[in-house]
Amino acid sequence: MLCRSKGFLSGHFSKKRTSGKAAFMLGQLCLSAFLLSGCNVIKKYHKVVDEKFAAGRDESGDSSSVLQGQLTPVDRRPFIIHEIAQFNHPMAMSFLPDGTLLVAEKSGQLKLWHPDNKIGVIRNLPDVVSNGQGGLLDIAPHPDFEKNHLIYLSWTESEKLLKEKAALRNGESVDDLSGEDKSAMGAVIGRAELVCDNKGGGRLAGLSVIWRQEPKTEGDVNFGARMVFAPDKSLFISSGDRSQPAAAQDMSINLGKIVRITDIGRIPADNPFNGSSFLKSQIWTSGHRNPLGMAFSPDGRLWENEIGQNGGDKLNLIQKGANYGWPIVAAAAEPSSSTATTPTHPEFTKPKWSWSTSLVPSSLLFYTGNLFPEWKGNAFIGGLASQMLVRMEIKGEKVREADRWPMGHPVRDVAQGSDGALWVLYDDNKGGKLIRLAPPGR
């Protein structure tokens, strides 16, 4: 332990020669039988790209094309799905250098999965408010984990709970707080040392909060709160608009933003608005609705996907100091690609890709393994409501959707294991599962 110890329908018809009429009738019968065979066309959902529009954009280097989703019974998956373990509404996962896997559950539990399929429990977790979209949301090891054993957590807390704890610490009564049915909530980032035991579990030591969404607001949606470490070891955090659209354009608060802090919670000197107010100095980009997936591509660029309103989900290339326009400009779910992707305000940065159908992207991963060599450098996006795993080909700033596979469950997170396999977390009403995707025989 590294913790500190204590098929596409191919139509294989007969090769016998038949008359034109007989062949036509045979084809019609086969097609009718296939369409009536009980295929669930909602789950077997595949991509249809407006090739003319996409090609035109690709030639100019601006590939912010819209994928026109269409129902189809096609299901081509070049991998085998291996069910590994079950979890209780898993929200995020992160591999540690020794091959063990941290899994964050929505209710506030943190589990440690071992390659022998044993699962340990990590104790001393913070008080997590698991309402609506809130809960224990993300987990990330420090880039120097092998030396310092530090992990970072994001979760949601409530103003009411904080007041109650403060009152108890001060020996005061909490009766005055009992009538607060609606409590203001917000996301929190904390860091702690992971101390493993000899039973496969462990505990957190020295947990401290290094960042908070401010201000806390009522409601339990659009937290964001995903984390990714940059090559320079600074920490990027996605902060949702908390269903307060105007907040995304308000530079005096950190809602609807992507923020950047150091690994101990300070403001990096080269942040674009450093020297302003404390909250504004954190901001790296603005104009976001509900950003969830964030990842650095192999060439060092930061990418982010976010959930739009009533569709219009998008993939952004994150650029220092940029404003992505929400809610003034939104990639709405319109059938016309030009309507969905052409902003009316040139001061805002356009998405590199947007979807006219509601993908509801949850996570983002750039693949660098050898198990699927043809996918090196590709991005993988998990879909919640769409229950999809999407493969994106990204070359520089050019983007196109290459594959879309129905998984039959909401895909909460996607990770790459040391074995080069793709690891997926399912999260649905039945709880959730850890899945391994690998080529046949691997």
Salt bridges, closest charged atoms under 4 A:
ASP62 OD2 - ARG57 NH1 3.83
ASP62 OD2 - LYS350 NZ 2.76
ASP75 OD2 - LYS44 NZ 3.27
ASP75 OD1 - ARG77 NE 3.51
GLU83 OE1 - LYS433 NZ 3.19
GLU105 OE2 - LYS111 NZ 3.25
ASP127 OD2 - LYS165 NZ 2.84
ASP138 OD1 - ARG226 NH1 3.56
ASP144 OD2 - LYS233 NZ 2.82
GLU157 OE2 - ARG212 NE 2.54
GLU157 OE2 - LYS216 NZ 2.76
GLU193 OE2 - ARG4 NE 2.43
ASP197 OD2 - ARG123 NH1 3.35
ASP232 OD2 - ARG260 NH2 2.86
ASP263 OD2 - HIS142 NE2 2.80
ASP270 OD1 - ARG260 NH1 2.74
ASP299 OD2 - ARG301 NE 3.01
GLU304 OE2 - HIS288 ND1 3.88
GLU306 OE1 - HIS288 ND1 2.77
GLU347 OE2 - HIS345 ND1 3.31
GLU393 OE2 - ARG391 NH1 3.40
GLU393 OE1 - ARG400 NE 2.95
GLU397 OE2 - ARG301 NH1 3.23
GLU397 OE1 - LYS352 NZ 3.06
GLU401 OE2 - ARG404 NE 2.99
ASP403 OD2 - ARG391 NH2 2.65
ASP413 OD2 - ARG226 NH1 3.76
ASP419 OD2 - ARG436 NE 2.87
ASP427 OD1 - HIS89 ND1 2.90
ASP427 OD2 - ARG412 NH2 2.88
ASP428 OD2 - HIS409 ND1 2.57
